[in-house]
């Protein structure tokens, strides 16, 4: 009986952890969109804009930075330090060869054909 209860507790913990992770990923996606719109904003300004605490916003910023989606910079002005967030330029996600391929005149036609086929 004890082992069944323990297994049930562990299953509940795993389920709760997965739910937290999914919620965290959704929040990170929402903040990433905002960072793209408000590039160069401080964590404080982003938190105000999205309606979150500075701590929640900072945690999400750190996860996005760890994943390479944004860059942060510590800026000091008038004796105050601010953490600024900017999205990683999209070009950083591609190799030189891929970027060169994207420059071909017919590249977008190929992309449109692939999208139309549903691949």
MIFIVEX-805375 format. One record per residue: residue number from 1; residue in three letters; x negated, y, z negated of N, C-alpha, C, CB in turn. Coordinates in nm, 2 decimals. Glycine has a CB too. Layout:
nr,rest,n_X,n_Y,n_Z,ca_X,ca_Y,ca_Z,c_X,c_Y,c_Z,cb_X,cb_Y,cb_Z
NUM,ALA,X,Y,Z,X,Y,Z,X,Y,Z,X,Y,Z
...
end
This chain:
nr,rest,n_X,n_Y,n_Z,ca_X,ca_Y,ca_Z,c_X,c_Y,c_Z,cb_X,cb_Y,cb_Z
1,UNK,-0.08,-0.12,0.00,0.00,0.00,0.00,-0.09,0.13,0.00,0.09,0.00,-0.12
2,UNK,-0.19,0.12,-0.08,-0.28,0.23,-0.09,-0.35,0.27,0.04,-0.39,0.21,-0.20
3,UNK,-0.39,0.16,0.12,-0.46,0.19,0.25,-0.36,0.24,0.35,-0.52,0.06,0.30
4,UNK,-0.23,0.20,0.35,-0.13,0.26,0.44,-0.11,0.40,0.41,0.00,0.18,0.43
5,UNK,-0.10,0.44,0.29,-0.08,0.58,0.25,-0.21,0.66,0.29,-0.06,0.60,0.10
6,UNK,-0.32,0.61,0.27,-0.45,0.68,0.31,-0.45,0.69,0.46,-0.57,0.60,0.26
7,UNK,-0.42,0.59,0.54,-0.41,0.60,0.68,-0.31,0.70,0.73,-0.38,0.46,0.74
8,UNK,-0.20,0.71,0.66,-0.10,0.81,0.70,-0.15,0.95,0.67,0.03,0.78,0.62
9,UNK,-0.22,0.97,0.56,-0.28,1.10,0.53,-0.38,1.14,0.63,-0.34,1.10,0.39
10,UNK,-0.47,1.04,0.67,-0.57,1.07,0.77,-0.51,1.11,0.90,-0.66,0.95,0.79
11,UNK,-0.40,1.04,0.94,-0.34,1.06,1.07,-0.28,1.21,1.07,-0.23,0.96,1.10
12,UNK,-0.22,1.24,0.95,-0.16,1.38,0.94,-0.27,1.48,0.95,-0.09,1.39,0.80
13,UNK,-0.39,1.46,0.89,-0.50,1.55,0.90,-0.55,1.57,1.04,-0.62,1.51,0.81
14,UNK,-0.56,1.46,1.11,-0.61,1.46,1.25,-0.51,1.54,1.33,-0.62,1.32,1.31
15,UNK,-0.38,1.52,1.31,-0.27,1.59,1.39,-0.28,1.74,1.36,-0.14,1.53,1.35
16,UNK,-0.30,1.77,1.23,-0.30,1.91,1.19,-0.43,1.98,1.25,-0.31,1.93,1.04
17,UNK,-0.54,1.91,1.26,-0.66,1.97,1.31,-0.64,1.99,1.46,-0.78,1.87,1.29
18,UNK,-0.58,1.90,1.53,-0.56,1.91,1.68,-0.46,2.03,1.70,-0.50,1.78,1.73
19,UNK,-0.36,2.05,1.62,-0.27,2.16,1.64,-0.34,2.29,1.61,-0.15,2.15,1.54
20,UNK,-0.43,2.30,1.51,-0.51,2.42,1.49,-0.60,2.45,1.61,-0.59,2.41,1.36
21,UNK,-0.66,2.35,1.66,-0.75,2.37,1.77,-0.67,2.42,1.90,-0.82,2.23,1.81
22,UNK,-0.56,2.36,1.92,-0.48,2.41,2.04,-0.43,2.55,2.02,-0.35,2.32,2.06
23,UNK,-0.39,2.58,1.90,-0.35,2.72,1.87,-0.47,2.82,1.88,-0.29,2.73,1.72
24,UNK,-0.58,2.77,1.84,-0.71,2.85,1.85,-0.74,2.88,1.99,-0.82,2.79,1.77
25,UNK,-0.73,2.77,2.07,-0.76,2.79,2.22,-0.67,2.88,2.29,-0.76,2.65,2.29
26,UNK,-0.54,2.88,2.25,-0.44,2.97,2.31,-0.48,3.11,2.27,-0.30,2.93,2.26
27,UNK,-0.51,3.13,2.14,-0.55,3.27,2.09,-0.68,3.31,2.16,-0.57,3.26,1.94
28,UNK,-0.77,3.23,2.18,-0.89,3.26,2.25,-0.86,3.31,2.40,-0.99,3.15,2.25
29,UNK,-0.77,3.23,2.46,-0.73,3.27,2.60,-0.67,3.41,2.60,-0.64,3.17,2.66
30,UNK,-0.58,3.44,2.50,-0.52,3.57,2.50,-0.62,3.68,2.47,-0.41,3.57,2.38
31,UNK,-0.72,3.65,2.39,-0.82,3.76,2.36,-0.91,3.77,2.48,-0.90,3.72,2.24
32,UNK,-0.94,3.66,2.55,-1.03,3.67,2.67,-0.96,3.76,2.77,-1.05,3.53,2.73
33,UNK,-0.83,3.75,2.79,-0.76,3.84,2.89,-0.77,3.98,2.84,-0.61,3.79,2.90
34,UNK,-0.76,4.01,2.71,-0.77,4.14,2.66,-0.91,4.20,2.68,-0.73,4.15,2.52
35,UNK,-1.01,4.12,2.66,-1.15,4.16,2.67,-1.17,4.20,2.82,-1.25,4.05,2.63
36,UNK,-1.11,4.13,2.91,-1.12,4.16,3.05,-1.06,4.30,3.08,-1.06,4.05,3.14
37,UNK,-0.95,4.32,3.02,-0.88,4.45,3.04,-0.95,4.57,2.97,-0.73,4.44,2.99
38,UNK,-1.01,4.54,2.85,-1.06,4.65,2.77,-1.21,4.62,2.75,-0.99,4.65,2.63
39,UNK,-1.28,4.59,2.86,-1.43,4.57,2.85,-1.50,4.68,2.78,-1.48,4.54,2.99
40,UNK,-1.59,4.64,2.69,-1.67,4.74,2.62,-1.61,4.79,2.49,-1.70,4.86,2.71
41,UNK,-1.49,4.73,2.46,-1.43,4.77,2.33,-1.49,4.70,2.21,-1.28,4.74,2.34
42,UNK,-1.47,4.77,2.10,-1.52,4.71,1.97,-1.42,4.60,1.93,-1.54,4.81,1.87
43,UNK,-1.47,4.51,1.84,-1.39,4.41,1.78,-1.27,4.47,1.71,-1.47,4.32,1.68
44,UNK,-1.29,4.59,1.64,-1.19,4.66,1.57,-1.08,4.70,1.67,-1.24,4.78,1.50
45,UNK,-1.12,4.76,1.78,-1.02,4.81,1.88,-0.95,4.69,1.94,-1.09,4.89,1.99
46,UNK,-1.02,4.59,1.97,-0.95,4.47,2.03,-0.85,4.41,1.93,-1.05,4.36,2.06
47,UNK,-0.88,4.41,1.80,-0.79,4.36,1.69,-0.67,4.44,1.69,-0.87,4.35,1.56
48,UNK,-0.69,4.58,1.69,-0.57,4.67,1.69,-0.48,4.64,1.81,-0.62,4.81,1.68
49,UNK,-0.54,4.63,1.92,-0.47,4.62,2.05,-0.39,4.49,2.05,-0.56,4.62,2.17
50,UNK,-0.44,4.38,2.00,-0.38,4.25,2.00,-0.29,4.22,1.88,-0.48,4.14,2.02
51,UNK,-0.31,4.30,1.78,-0.23,4.29,1.65,-0.28,4.18,1.56,-0.09,4.26,1.69
52,UNK,-0.41,4.15,1.56,-0.47,4.05,1.48,-0.55,4.12,1.37,-0.55,3.95,1.56
53,UNK,-0.60,4.04,1.27,-0.69,4.09,1.18,-0.83,4.10,1.25,-0.70,4.00,1.05
54,UNK,-0.92,4.18,1.19,-1.05,4.19,1.25,-1.13,4.05,1.23,-1.14,4.30,1.18
55,UNK,-1.10,3.98,1.12,-1.17,3.85,1.10,-1.12,3.75,1.20,-1.13,3.80,0.96
56,UNK,-0.99,3.74,1.23,-0.95,3.65,1.33,-1.00,3.68,1.47,-0.79,3.65,1.34
57,UNK,-1.00,3.81,1.50,-1.06,3.86,1.63,-1.20,3.83,1.64,-1.03,4.01,1.65
58,UNK,-1.28,3.85,1.53,-1.42,3.82,1.54,-1.45,3.68,1.56,-1.49,3.87,1.40
59,UNK,-1.37,3.59,1.49,-1.39,3.45,1.51,-1.37,3.40,1.65,-1.30,3.37,1.41
60,UNK,-1.26,3.46,1.71,-1.23,3.42,1.85,-1.34,3.48,1.94,-1.09,3.48,1.89
61,UNK,-1.39,3.60,1.91,-1.50,3.65,1.99,-1.62,3.56,1.99,-1.54,3.80,1.94
62,UNK,-1.65,3.51,1.87,-1.77,3.43,1.86,-1.75,3.29,1.93,-1.80,3.40,1.71
63,UNK,-1.63,3.24,1.93,-1.61,3.12,2.01,-1.62,3.14,2.16,-1.47,3.06,1.97
64,UNK,-1.56,3.25,2.20,-1.57,3.29,2.35,-1.72,3.31,2.39,-1.49,3.41,2.38
65,UNK,-1.79,3.37,2.30,-1.94,3.40,2.33,-2.01,3.27,2.33,-2.00,3.49,2.22
66,UNK,-1.98,3.18,2.24,-2.05,3.05,2.23,-2.02,2.97,2.36,-2.00,2.97,2.11
67,UNK,-1.90,2.98,2.42,-1.86,2.92,2.54,-1.92,2.99,2.66,-1.71,2.91,2.55
68,UNK,-1.98,3.10,2.65,-2.04,3.18,2.76,-1.94,3.26,2.84,-2.11,3.08,2.85
69,UNK,-1.82,3.28,2.78,-1.72,3.36,2.86,-1.74,3.51,2.84,-1.59,3.32,2.82
70,UNK,-1.79,3.55,2.73,-1.81,3.69,2.70,-1.95,3.71,2.64,-1.71,3.75,2.60
71,UNK,-2.00,3.84,2.65,-2.12,3.88,2.59,-2.09,3.99,2.48,-2.22,3.94,2.70
72,UNK,-2.16,3.99,2.37,-2.14,4.09,2.27,-2.27,4.17,2.25,-2.10,4.03,2.14
73,UNK,-2.26,4.29,2.21,-2.37,4.38,2.18,-2.34,4.46,2.06,-2.40,4.47,2.31
74,UNK,-2.44,4.47,1.97,-2.43,4.55,1.85,-2.48,4.69,1.88,-2.51,4.49,1.73
75,UNK,-2.39,4.78,1.87,-2.41,4.92,1.91,-2.40,5.01,1.78,-2.32,4.97,2.02
76,UNK,-2.50,5.09,1.76,-2.50,5.18,1.64,-2.49,5.32,1.69,-2.63,5.16,1.56
77,UNK,-2.38,5.39,1.64,-2.37,5.53,1.67,-2.32,5.60,1.55,-2.27,5.56,1.79
78,UNK,-2.37,5.72,1.52,-2.33,5.80,1.40,-2.34,5.72,1.27,-2.19,5.85,1.42
79,UNK,-2.44,5.64,1.27,-2.47,5.56,1.15,-2.38,5.44,1.13,-2.46,5.64,1.03
80,UNK,-2.29,5.41,1.23,-2.20,5.29,1.22,-2.23,5.19,1.32,-2.06,5.34,1.23
81,UNK,-2.23,5.07,1.28,-2.26,4.96,1.38,-2.12,4.90,1.43,-2.34,4.84,1.31
82,UNK,-2.11,4.88,1.56,-1.99,4.82,1.62,-2.03,4.71,1.71,-1.91,4.93,1.70
83,UNK,-1.96,4.60,1.70,-1.98,4.49,1.79,-1.89,4.51,1.91,-1.95,4.35,1.72
84,UNK,-1.95,4.52,2.03,-1.89,4.55,2.16,-1.88,4.42,2.23,-1.96,4.66,2.24
85,UNK,-1.76,4.39,2.30,-1.74,4.27,2.38,-1.72,4.30,2.52,-1.62,4.19,2.32
86,UNK,-1.78,4.23,2.61,-1.77,4.24,2.75,-1.76,4.10,2.81,-1.88,4.32,2.82
87,UNK,-1.67,4.09,2.92,-1.67,3.96,2.98,-1.80,3.93,3.06,-1.55,3.95,3.08
88,UNK,-1.83,3.80,3.06,-1.95,3.76,3.14,-1.91,3.78,3.29,-1.99,3.61,3.11
89,UNK,-2.00,3.85,3.36,-1.97,3.87,3.51,-1.95,3.73,3.57,-2.09,3.94,3.58
90,UNK,-1.85,3.72,3.66,-1.81,3.60,3.72,-1.92,3.54,3.80,-1.69,3.62,3.81
91,UNK,-2.01,3.62,3.85,-2.12,3.57,3.93,-2.21,3.48,3.86,-2.20,3.69,3.99
92,UNK,-2.21,3.49,3.72,-2.30,3.41,3.64,-2.26,3.27,3.63,-2.31,3.47,3.50
93,UNK,-2.14,3.24,3.68,-2.08,3.10,3.67,-2.12,3.02,3.79,-1.94,3.10,3.65
94,UNK,-2.19,3.08,3.89,-2.21,3.01,4.02,-2.36,3.02,4.05,-2.14,3.08,4.13
95,UNK,-2.41,2.92,4.12,-2.55,2.91,4.17,-2.57,3.01,4.28,-2.59,2.77,4.21
96,UNK,-2.69,3.04,4.31,-2.72,3.13,4.43,-2.66,3.07,4.56,-2.87,3.15,4.44
97,UNK,-2.67,2.94,4.57,-2.62,2.88,4.69,-2.47,2.89,4.70,-2.66,2.73,4.70
98,UNK,-2.40,2.88,4.59,-2.25,2.89,4.59,-2.22,3.04,4.62,-2.19,2.85,4.46
99,UNK,-2.29,3.13,4.57,-2.26,3.27,4.60,-2.29,3.31,4.74,-2.35,3.36,4.51
100,UNK,-2.39,3.25,4.80,-2.42,3.27,4.94,-2.31,3.21,5.03,-2.56,3.20,4.98
101,UNK,-2.26,3.10,4.99,-2.15,3.03,5.06,-2.03,3.12,5.06,-2.12,2.89,5.01
102,UNK,-2.00,3.19,4.95,-1.88,3.27,4.94,-1.89,3.39,5.03,-1.87,3.32,4.79
103,UNK,-2.01,3.43,5.07,-2.03,3.54,5.16,-1.99,3.51,5.30,-2.17,3.59,5.15
104,UNK,-1.98,3.38,5.34,-1.95,3.35,5.48,-1.81,3.41,5.51,-1.95,3.20,5.49
105,UNK,-1.80,3.46,5.64,-1.67,3.52,5.68,-1.55,3.42,5.67,-1.68,3.57,5.82
106,UNK,-1.58,3.29,5.69,-1.46,3.20,5.70,-1.44,3.13,5.56,-1.49,3.09,5.80
107,UNK,-1.51,3.17,5.46,-1.50,3.10,5.33,-1.35,3.11,5.27,-1.59,3.17,5.23
108,UNK,-1.29,3.23,5.27,-1.16,3.25,5.22,-1.06,3.17,5.30,-1.12,3.39,5.21
109,UNK,-1.08,3.16,5.43,-0.99,3.07,5.51,-0.99,2.93,5.47,-1.02,3.08,5.66
110,UNK,-1.11,2.88,5.43,-1.13,2.74,5.39,-1.06,2.73,5.25,-1.27,2.71,5.37
111,UNK,-1.07,2.83,5.16,-1.01,2.82,5.03,-0.86,2.82,5.05,-1.05,2.94,4.94
112,UNK,-0.80,2.90,5.13,-0.66,2.91,5.15,-0.61,2.78,5.21,-0.62,3.02,5.25
113,UNK,-0.68,2.71,5.30,-0.64,2.58,5.35,-0.64,2.48,5.24,-0.74,2.54,5.47
114,UNK,-0.74,2.48,5.15,-0.74,2.38,5.04,-0.62,2.40,4.95,-0.87,2.39,4.97
115,UNK,-0.59,2.53,4.92,-0.48,2.56,4.83,-0.35,2.51,4.89,-0.48,2.71,4.79
116,UNK,-0.33,2.54,5.02,-0.21,2.50,5.09,-0.19,2.35,5.09,-0.21,2.55,5.23
117,UNK,-0.30,2.27,5.10,-0.30,2.13,5.10,-0.27,2.08,4.96,-0.42,2.07,5.15
118,UNK,-0.29,2.16,4.86,-0.26,2.12,4.72,-0.38,2.04,4.65,-0.14,2.03,4.71
119,UNK,-0.50,2.06,4.70,-0.61,1.99,4.64,-0.67,2.06,4.53,-0.72,1.97,4.75
end
